Every structure is written in structure tokens, then in C-alpha cells.
Amino acid sequence: MENLINLVNKLQRACTALGDFGEGSSLPTLWDALPTIAVVGGQSSGKSSVLESVVGKDFLPRGSGIVTRRPLVLQLHRLEEGSREYAEFAHQPKKRFTDFGAVRKEISDETDRETGRSKQISSVPIYLSIYSPNVVNLTLIDLPGLTKVAVEGQSDSIVQDIENMVRSYIEKPNCIILAVSPANQDLATSDAIKIAREVDPQGERTFGVLTKIDLMDKGTDAVDILEGKAYKLKFPWIGVVNRSQADINKSVDMIAARRREREYFANTPEYRHLASKMGSEHLGKVLSKHLETVIKSRIPGLQSLINKTIIELETELSRLGKPIATDAGGKLYMIMEICRAFDQTFKEHLDGIRPGGDKVYSIFDNQLPAALKRLQFDKQLAMENVRKLITEADGYQPHLIAPEQGYRRLIESTLITIKGPAEATVDAVHGVLKDLVHKSINETAELKQYPSLRAEVMNAASESLDKMRNESKRATIQLVDMECSYLTVDFFRKLPQDIEKGGNPTHSIFDRYNDSYLRRIGSNVLSYIHMVVGTLRHSIPKSVVYCQVREAKRSLLDHFFTELGAKEGKQLAKLLDEDPAIMQRRMDLAKRLELYKAAQTEVDAVAWAK
Ligand SMILES: Nc1nc2c(ncn2[C@@H]2O[C@H](COP(=O)(O)OP(=O)(O)OP(=O)(O)O)[C@@H](O)[C@H]2O)c(=O)[nH]1
């Protein structure tokens, strides 16, 4: 059974060490899922005294007015008989306190560090662990006392602030409420009972503790309450007699105080029959037992909460990506990895694993042929144009046999118009590649993390694509120029000659410009052009793929990588300038994940042992 409270103690310690204080943050909290016991009551009702009695040690700051000004999370760890007792604060993890007077001073100093020396309060808890053979395993939270009026030096809101702080602790369903009320005041006015009823109307998690029984007016007693006849709660009330202020001043030690308390209940006739169920030692045992029962019932829920949260944390962490390496080599490697991931995505688009690459083929299959068709060569080779170019080419000396020069000019001037569709094809493919770069950048999750790297990769890829476009234009235009610069001799040799067709070779010079002659020249040129266009329709896509698509797949970021190699650590760090909020979030998540994983191991071990 002890295991169970030990487990919760361990988990709470891990929570404290890893920054899970259960406060409202965007991270999941394990702390809130763990059962705790909070001590509430009016100011000077005896809360700290009850705590000290349960611990059996004198270690809490004392005085009149508001003393407890920050929540004190007190973990009690039982040691073997004969072990030396000591205390440790979470804010001074390496320091062991064996002098409990020094513990008291540190609580007081640590309170002041947070609130200043004013009488203000703070909701930031102080975490204290006490290891002793004289304690039971328990975690208790001492809270500032509820009050009705602000004293000098306090803001008017303090009354409400304290109430809100107390409520924030005790409203959690896992909180067991130790409601401390002084017996020398009317219970009907007890702040502790009032606020406990508010958050736990059925009294399922409220333990009533009656202090200052020894200070009740003569002739009055608390028997009705302690016997459960008045102010009945689900669990029986427990009466305690703590040290009076005079005892404290005289430094009456706790062992003596406990003995006196035992004697008080055993020897006071009204309470003698209740003696075995009264006193701080009994209170400690009851709480410990109750806590065990609660923890036992919560273990299955705790396990599923832990498992679920681990999945959630891991999912978010993987969404945020890996943390940035600290050294230059690690950074360079990381950038290269990210770039490679982008490059891979880009290739997948072109290779059909992802969509978009088919648009390139559509340009070759639809756009280019349509553009070539639109050139309307027959209009360019209309008779008038043929006549104009032939006569211009002949100059002062009309051609004798065949209009060689005229043919050349006609062919050249027609072929030159193919440059337009050729260039448009290059530009259209460039547009598709640019789109795919954009898409791939958006689809590379790692690039989302680093806006500067994303911009640089985008620029580098765009620059490369621009260069490839220029090279592709040069090569494609060259294809057209090549067609212009050398005509296929065979084609013309195979053309039927006038004479073979029964024409009259003795035409006069002027007959050589007649309509049917020119029309034939036009039609010869047109069929030659068609033959060339047929070739270019295939060679332009080949050139474009060679210069742009294939090159983009091979070396889109080559230049960027070369530049990257020359960069220093600082420049690389600039590229990985992740949003600081994300860095922080990743660190927080990792810490919380560590906590939950440790908790999983601990809880599973106890669950198996049960
Ligand atoms: N005689 C007697 N005095 C008690 C008893 N319980 C507490 N006192 C005295 O009441 C005063 C207040 O007790 P604390 O334990 O400091 O009360 P508290 O509720 O912790 O006070 P704050 O933290 O300031 O709200 C101290 O002087 C105690 O000695 C008791 O059972 N009998």
C-alpha cells in the first residue's frame, strides 16, 4: 500500500522537477491528475499548526496576521527507523536541511523573494520535501488563510485573491480538502467549511479538522461535532490540540506537544471515549489511508491519461520537427537534409508520384502543336508574298534555272516564325517547374519551421530555373536556326522538274514569274516547311526536357549547396532562425514528454505489482 503514496510522491517530485505545477498552461498537466491534500481555513485557524503536528516537526513560519502567503507543497517521505531526518526545497535541489529552524527561515525568505517584504500573496508554490522516520507518506498543501478584511499594506483585492487561489486548488476533483476550523469560533461562520461546501457539496472529499479545542470557553465542548451529531460530514471530524502561542514561544518541542495532545484527549472526560480517533497522529494516519484508497482507484484512469497524453505530445513534437543542432556541422547537415527532402518532393512531382508533372507533357502535346498550327504558313506563302520575295531575291539579275535565293529567303522567313512557339514552350515549361517548386516547398514540412531557409531555397531554386530557361531558349532557338542554316538537299532534288512535268523550258524571263510557277514554288516551300515543323515538333520537347526538366531534377540546388559549404556557423544559424516561440514550445513539450514517460514506467510498475 505504501507503494501507492510513494508513487504519487515520486510523480509529484518529477512534476516539480520538470516544471509541471498544474497551473493553467497550454501543456497537459500530470500534477492535476494526481491526488493531493490541501489545507484550508481562516487566518490563524491553526492550519500550519495542524501540518506541523502531522509532520511532527516544527518548521513553519509563525506569527500573528497573515503568515502563509504562498502555497506550500509539502511532501512527506517516510524513512526507515533510525535514519536521519532532513528537508529539501525544489528551488535549492542540492541543499539538505537538517536544521528545521533553517527550513522555517528559508520558507520565509523564499516567500519574500516572490512577494517582496510586503504582505502581498503569490500563487507560485514553494515545494518542500521532508524525509523522516516519524512521518507518513503524504503530500499536503498549506494555503494562505482565508480572511474577511485586508490589513494595512494589503490591497483591497487581497480577500478575493486569497479566496480565488484557495478555490483554484480545492476545486480540482483530485484534491482532498482538509478544512480546518477553530473550535473556539462558531462553526456556522467557518470559512473553511463554507468554501469546502462550495466545491464539494456532498462532502465526498472533505475532512473536517477542529483545532483549538483546548481554548473553548469553559462549559462548552465540541463533543456533538466530533461525534458527528452536529455539522455532519461524510468523514468523521477529527479534533486536534496544537501548541499554543505560549508553547511556541517557549519552544515546546513537537514530541512533547504530541504527547500532551494525547494526554489531553485521554484525560479530558468529555473526549475520553473519542481519544483513539482524535489527535494529529490519528489525523496523519487517516489521511494517509484515505489517500491510498483514492490513488488505488485512480490508477487505471491515470494510466490511460498518461498513455493518451504521451501520444498527443509525441504527435505535436513530430509536427514541430527536430530541434536545431548546436554546432555548425550539425546545422549544415540539417539544412542539407531539409533541402534533400524538398528536392525529393520536387522530383516526385515530375516523376508522377505526386501530381503536376503531366502538365509538361500537356505543353508538348497540346500547346506546342496548337501554336505551330496558328502560324498559318500557307498565308505566309501566299502567291503575292512568294512573288515579292522571289523578285527581291533575284535583284537585278532574274534567276536562270531555279530561284535558289528566293527559296532560301522564303524558307528562312517562314521558319523564323517557329521561334515564337519554341520560346513559348520553354516559358510554359518554366512556369510549370516554378509551380512545382512552390508546391514542393509548401509540402516540405521541415521548411515551414525555418522561414529564412525557406526563402533562400525558393530563391536558389528560382535562380536555377531561370538559368535553365535561358539555356533552354538558347538551345531551342538554335534548333530553329540550324534548320534555317542548312536545307535538306534531298528534298529539293526529289522535286519534279518543270521539264519532266512537260513544261516548256524555253519560258521567257517574265514567264518565270507567272502565277502557276509562283504557286508551285509556294507549295514546294510549304511542304518543306511542314517537313521541318514535323521534325521540330519532336526536337523542341527533347531540347526543353534536356535543358530544363532533366537539369532541374539533377541540379536544382547544386549552386545553393556550393554556397552553403562556404557559409560559417553564424550564417547557417541565420538560415535556421526558427520562431523562438516554436523552439520554446518544443523544449516544453520534450520536458513534459520526459515526465509522462517516467510516470508511465512508475505507474505501470505499481499497477503490475498490485
Ligand atoms: N492553544 C492552542 N493554540 C493553537 C492551536 N492551534 C493553533 N494555535 C495557535 O493559533 C495561532 C495560529 O496558528 P497557525 O497554525 O499559525 O494558524 P494558521 O491558520 O496557519 O495561520 P495563517 O497561516 O497565518 O493563516 C498560533 O499562535 C498557534 O499557536 C490549538 O489547537 N490550541
The ligand as a Tripos MOL2 file, in Angstrom:
@<TRIPOS>MOLECULE
LIG
   32    34     1     0     0
SMALL
NO_CHARGES

@<TRIPOS>ATOM
      1 N1         -3.9330   26.6840   22.3360 N.pl3     1 LIG1
      2 C1         -3.9470   26.4080   21.0340 C.ar      1 LIG1
      3 N2         -3.4320   27.2720   20.1940 N.ar      1 LIG1
      4 C2         -3.4300   26.9490   18.8670 C.ar      1 LIG1
      5 C3         -3.9870   25.7570   18.4030 C.ar      1 LIG1
      6 N3         -3.8450   25.7270   17.0630 N.ar      1 LIG1
      7 C4         -3.2240   26.8580   16.7160 C.ar      1 LIG1
      8 N4         -2.9800   27.6110   17.7820 N.ar      1 LIG1
      9 C5         -2.3380   28.9190   17.8000 C.3       1 LIG1
     10 O1         -3.0380   29.7490   16.9090 O.3       1 LIG1
     11 C6         -2.1290   30.6280   16.2350 C.3       1 LIG1
     12 C7         -2.3070   30.4920   14.7580 C.3       1 LIG1
     13 O2         -1.9420   29.2020   14.3790 O.3       1 LIG1
     14 P1         -1.3290   28.8940   12.9560 P.3       1 LIG1
     15 O3         -1.1200   27.4320   12.9060 O.co2     1 LIG1
     16 O4         -0.1830   29.7640   12.6780 O.co2     1 LIG1
     17 O5         -2.5380   29.3080   12.0890 O.3       1 LIG1
     18 P2         -2.6200   29.4110   10.5010 P.3       1 LIG1
     19 O6         -4.0180   29.0950   10.1630 O.co2     1 LIG1
     20 O7         -1.5910   28.5870    9.8940 O.co2     1 LIG1
     21 O8         -2.3230   30.9410   10.2410 O.3       1 LIG1
     22 P3         -2.0590   31.6910    8.8470 P.3       1 LIG1
     23 O9         -1.1220   30.8200    8.0580 O.co2     1 LIG1
     24 O10        -1.4790   32.9730    9.1900 O.co2     1 LIG1
     25 O11        -3.3790   31.8160    8.2100 O.co2     1 LIG1
     26 C8         -0.7340   30.2320   16.6950 C.3       1 LIG1
     27 O12        -0.3340   31.0760   17.7130 O.3       1 LIG1
     28 C9         -0.9210   28.8490   17.2790 C.3       1 LIG1
     29 O13        -0.0480   28.5760   18.3750 O.3       1 LIG1
     30 C10        -4.5540   24.8570   19.3280 C.ar      1 LIG1
     31 O14        -5.0730   23.7770   18.9890 O.2       1 LIG1
     32 N5         -4.5110   25.2420   20.6660 N.ar      1 LIG1
@<TRIPOS>BOND
     1     1     2 1
     2     2     3 ar
     3     2    32 ar
     4     3     4 ar
     5     4     5 ar
     6     4     8 ar
     7     5     6 ar
     8     5    30 ar
     9     6     7 ar
    10     7     8 ar
    11     8     9 1
    12     9    10 1
    13     9    28 1
    14    10    11 1
    15    11    12 1
    16    11    26 1
    17    12    13 1
    18    13    14 1
    19    14    15 2
    20    14    16 1
    21    14    17 1
    22    17    18 1
    23    18    19 2
    24    18    20 1
    25    18    21 1
    26    21    22 1
    27    22    23 2
    28    22    24 1
    29    22    25 1
    30    26    27 1
    31    26    28 1
    32    28    29 1
    33    30    31 2
    34    30    32 ar
@<TRIPOS>SUBSTRUCTURE
     1 LIG1         1 GROUP 0 **** ****
